[in-house]
Amino acid sequence: MTLPQKTALIAGASGLVGSYCLQLLLQSNRYDKVIAVGRKTLPMQHPKLRQLIIDFNKLDTYKHSLIADDIYCTLGTTIKQAGSQENFYKIDYTYIVNLAAITAANFASQFLVVSSLGAKASSPIFYSRVKGQMENAVKPMPFLGVHIFQPSLLLGPRKEKRIGEKVAAVLMNTFGFLLAGPLKKYKAIAAEDVAKAMLYAATQDGAGIKIHNTDIIRKEAALLNL
C-alpha cells in the first residue's frame, strides 16, 4: 500500500542550513510538495517546489497559504547582518514564533527549528538569550512534535564573509579531536548534517519536544536514508 505523501514548508531556504535542507526535501519521497517561503525568489525550479514570496512583518496575511504537514524553520541572522539588536530579535524570535503559531493553528504536525548551542532564556549573552526565548515560545505550541536543533559552529560555504567563524573553523578542524565525552557537543558540525538530521527527525514522526545537540545531530545525519 502506498502511503499518502506529505507537504513540507521551509522558511530560510536561502541560508546555509536552509539551502541544504531544501535540496533534501525535494529529494525525499516523504514529500510530494515543498513550499519555500521567503522574501525573494530562489533561482531554482523543481516539480515539487512551490515558492511563496512574503513579507515576514505581515505574516498573518499569508496564513491561508502556510499549510503543510512538517514545518522546517532555518531562519536566523547575526547582529552584524541585522544591523541592530532590535532587527536581530525580529528575525530570530518574532518571525519564527509567528510562523510557529500560524502553522500550528493550521494543524501542522511537526515544527523543526534551528536554534543554537547555549540557547537559554536567562543567558546574559543577548544572542543566546533570544534563542532561548524563542525555544520557550515554540515548545508549548500544539504540534504533535517540536524539534529544536542546537548545533555548535556551523561549517559550510557562506555567501557573506565571517572572519571570526573562519578562524574558529580552522581551530576546530585542528583541535576538535580534543573535544571528547561531554565536550563532543561543542565540536563544529557541517551545515549539511544539520539539514540531514532535521529530515531524519521528521521521518520518525515522534511526539513531544526533543532537543538535538551537535552530538545527536551528527548521529541522526548518519541515519538518514533517502
N, C-alpha and C positions, 0 to 999 in steps of 0.2 A: 504493500500500500504506500502510495506517495504522500508524504506529509505536506500539509499546506505551507507554502513559503511565506516568509515574513517581510516586513518593511523595516529598514534601518533609517534613522535620521542622524546626521552628523553635523555638528557645529564646530567650526575651526578647522576645516579640511585643508586650508592653505598653509597651516602651520607645520612644524617639524613632525610631531606625532600624528597630527591630523592627516597629513598627506599620505603617510604610510597606512594609516587606518582606512582611509577611503579606498585605496587600492585593494586592500584585503577584503573589505566589504563587497566590492564589486566582483571579486574572485569567488567569494563564498557562495556555496549552494544553499545556504540558510536563507538568503535574501533574493527576492525577485525584483525588489525595488529599493533604491538607495536615494534618499533625499539629502542633498547637501545645502545647508543654509549658510548664507554669508553676505557680506556687503558688496562683493564683486563676483563676476562670473569667472569660474575656473576655466583655464584653457584646455579643456578636455571634453570628450564626448564618449558615451557608453550607453548601450541599450538599456541598462538598468538605472542609469543615473538621471535624476531629476534635480535641477538646480533652482533654488528659491532665493532670490535676492531680496534682502530685508534690511530694515533699519532697526537695529537692536534696541534703540531707545523707544521704539514703538512696537515692541514685540507682541503685545496683546492684540494688535490689529491683524496679526497673521495667524491667530490661534486656530482657525479652521483649516489651516494648511499644515500645521505642526502635528500631524497624526502619524504615528509609527509604533511598532512593537518595541524596538530597542533604540534607546537614545544614547548616542555617543557624543560626549562633550569634551572637546580638546581645546576649548578657548583658554587663552592665557597670554599675558604680556609681561613686560618688565616696567618698572617705574620710569626708566630712561626712555623706553619706547612710548609709554603712555604720556609722558611729559609732566605728570604730577601724580601725587598720591590719590587725588580725587578721581582722576581718569583711570588709574590702576584699579581702584576699588570698583568702579563702574563695570569694568570688563571682567575682573576676576571674582567679583561677588554678585553684583546686581544682574548682569546679563545671564550668568549661569543659574542663579537661583530662580530668576523669572522663567527661564527656559524649562527648568525642572518643574516648576509649579504649573505651567501651562500644559506640558506634555503629560504630567500626572493626571491633571483634570481631563485630559483626552484619553485616559485609560492606557497609557503606555505601560508595558510590563516591566522593563528594566531601564535603569539610568546608570550609565557608566561615565565617570568623570575623572579627568586627570587633575590631581592636586599636587602636593609636593612633600618630600621628606621634611619632617619637622613642623608640619602644619599643626597649629594649636591656637585656639581662640584666645588664650590668655598670654600668648607669647609677647615679649617685649619688642620683638622684631616685627615691623609692620607687615612685610611680605608674608611671613609665616602666620601672623595673626589673621590676616584677611583670608588666607587659605583655610585656616581652622574654622573661622566663622562661616565660610561657605559650606564646609563639610557639615557643620552642625545644623545648618539650614536645610540641606537636602536630605539628611538622614531620616527624619520622620515623615517625609512625603510618602503618599500611598502607592508606591511602586511595589511590585512583587519582590524585586531585588534592587538594591542600591550598591554599586561597586565603586569604591574610591581608590584610585591608584596614586601611590605616594613614591614616585621614583626619585632617586638621587640625581646627580648631574647627568643630563641627557647628552648622548653622543650622536652626532649626525650632521649632515650638511645644512647649515642655516643660510638664509638669504641675507641676514644682517650680520655684521661683524660684532663679536663679543669677545674682546681680548682676554678678559678675566676668565671666561669659560674655556678659551683655548688653552690658556696656561694651566688651568685646573685639570683639563682633559689629559694634557701631557703628563702631569704629575700622577694622575690616576692610572694611566697606562703603564707608568714606570714603577710605581709603588703600590698599585692596587692589590698585589698578592699579599701584602701585609695585613689587609683587612679580612680577617677570618672570624669564624664563630659569630657572635652577636654583632660584629662590626661589618658583616657582609652586606648589610642593607645600605651601607654608605658607599659601596662601590659604584662607579659610574656605569650607566647602562645605555645600550643602543636604543634610540627612539623607536626603531622598528620593532624591538622586542616589547616595548610598552604597547604598541598597537596590536601585536600578536596576542599578548596577554588579555587585552580588552576583548578581542573577538573570542578567544578561548573561554573567558569567563561568561560571556553572553551565551555561548553554546551549551553551557551547563544548566542554564535555566533554573538556577538556585534561588531560594527565597531568603529574605533577610538582608542585613547590612554586612558587607565584607570589605575589610581594608587590605589592600595589596601593597606591601612594601617592595623594595627593589629585589630582595631575595626571592620573594614569592613570584613577582613578575617574571623574573628570569626563568623560573621553573615552569610557569604556565606557558610562556612563549615557546618553550621546547616541546610542549604537549600539543600545540595547535596542529591539526591535520586538515588541510583544506581539501 
